[in-house]
Amino acid sequence: MKNATRLTRLGRAHGERGLVNAPVERASTILAPSAAELYSAPPGRPHYGRVGLATQTGLREALCDLQGGRHCALTSSGLQANVLAVLSAVEAGGTVLAADCIYGPVRGFLLQTLKRFGVEVKFISSRTGADVEAHIDDTVQAILLESPGSLTMEIQDLEAVASIARKQGVTTIIDDTWSAGLTMKPLEIGIDLAAQALTKYVGGHSDVMLGAVVAGSERAARRLADTERMLGIFASPDDAFLALRGLRTLEMRMQKSGASGLQIAHWLDSRDEVGKIYHPALPSHRDHDRYQRWFSGPAGLFSFELRVEDLATAERFMDALELFGIGYSWGGYESLIIHCDPQLRRSAGDEGHTGILMRLAIGLEAPEDLIADLDRAFEVIAAN
Ligand SMILES: Cc1ncc(COP(=O)(O)O)c(C=O)c1O
């Protein structure tokens, strides 16, 4: 079955009485039918709300099915998905190797929280591949990747890292929010754990915070399920419902914003005000080969260098835009812009950039209108 068809069918088995969708089931207490079953619920009968009911079960099954996973943990945010994945893979005395481009707050968790529990972190190239082997010693327990990096858009050599790590018994984790687990299948490449902010494309409407970790290998699945249970990780049924609803239109929304994003990237490429474009689907991108190997299509998130002298001019450019909101996150129906420099942290070397690095999240508007908006904002800064 093609993705479009699968997305209309996944996770629906839990609806009753002919309802098309799994219902929102809210509960903490679930009464046992008899005293005998209080401590011995039969397999499959939920005994307490924290384990998740029809809505969460439907979403978990859908994400496992879509990504080819054995177990899916739902989390209250994308950040928590990354945190849970790491915690399931490490113990005191260990080291995490992390691609330098990982999401900033995950970097903060590794450097501040995880260190307190005796786990070290070492940042490696955002474009790491076979070179990762040189960084693996007896203490390395997990390798954390993000492809593409959500600000600077590097893609790691996923196949090389997965195969080297597997030979050495090291768990691989990827934040694959850009592909939404749809246009790239990390578990099929051999990555153990795929963490995603469902907040972005799966939610798709800027109205839900949610995350998921899907495990491929048996060992990773067991450790993920254990850690999820021990930490009391829980996602609300209302949020799970919104994510399931978002899944139904995920492919068409991604195709639309991906195609508009590419059109806008090409237009920006022709502008004198713009330097380098960071979009992996452009042949000029340094990791375009990797993109072509593993991704079946683009997302609508990319960055570009605005050739201006100072931040104040970049801010005037942003303020002149009418259709692009100024705000964090991405994957919603509405287009957004940020400038990136204040959140760029790199410690494993970086090519750097010129001008001010801007990131666009392209939504579902007509690309011609977005281009006209950008064009007008260029005129505004030229006039000053
Ligand atoms: C790549 C990436 N991963 C994870 C997250 C965190 O997701 P959430 O905001 O749901 O915690 C973000 C949020 O911007 C992100 O861009």
The ligand as a MOL file (V3000), in Angstrom:
LIG
                    3D

  0  0  0     0  0            999 V3000
M  V30 BEGIN CTAB
M  V30 COUNTS 16 16 0 0 0
M  V30 BEGIN ATOM
M  V30 1 C 14.2540 19.1980 15.3190 0
M  V30 2 C 13.4140 19.3970 16.5130 0
M  V30 3 N 13.3340 18.4170 17.4130 0
M  V30 4 C 12.6060 18.5450 18.5420 0
M  V30 5 C 11.9200 19.7010 18.7870 0
M  V30 6 C 11.1660 19.8200 20.0630 0
M  V30 7 O 9.8160 19.6090 19.8800 0
M  V30 8 P 8.7810 20.1680 20.9640 0
M  V30 9 O 8.6740 21.6290 20.7020 0
M  V30 10 O 7.5500 19.3960 20.7030 0
M  V30 11 O 9.3680 19.8760 22.3010 0
M  V30 12 C 11.9720 20.7640 17.8930 0
M  V30 13 C 11.2160 22.0100 18.1680 0
M  V30 14 O 11.4000 23.0210 17.5520 0
M  V30 15 C 12.7490 20.6100 16.7270 0
M  V30 16 O 12.8580 21.6180 15.8400 0
M  V30 END ATOM
M  V30 BEGIN BOND
M  V30 1 1 1 2
M  V30 2 1 2 3
M  V30 3 2 2 15
M  V30 4 2 3 4
M  V30 5 1 4 5
M  V30 6 1 5 6
M  V30 7 2 5 12
M  V30 8 1 6 7
M  V30 9 1 7 8
M  V30 10 2 8 9
M  V30 11 1 8 10
M  V30 12 1 8 11
M  V30 13 1 12 13
M  V30 14 1 12 15
M  V30 15 2 13 14
M  V30 16 1 15 16
M  V30 END BOND
M  V30 END CTAB
M  END
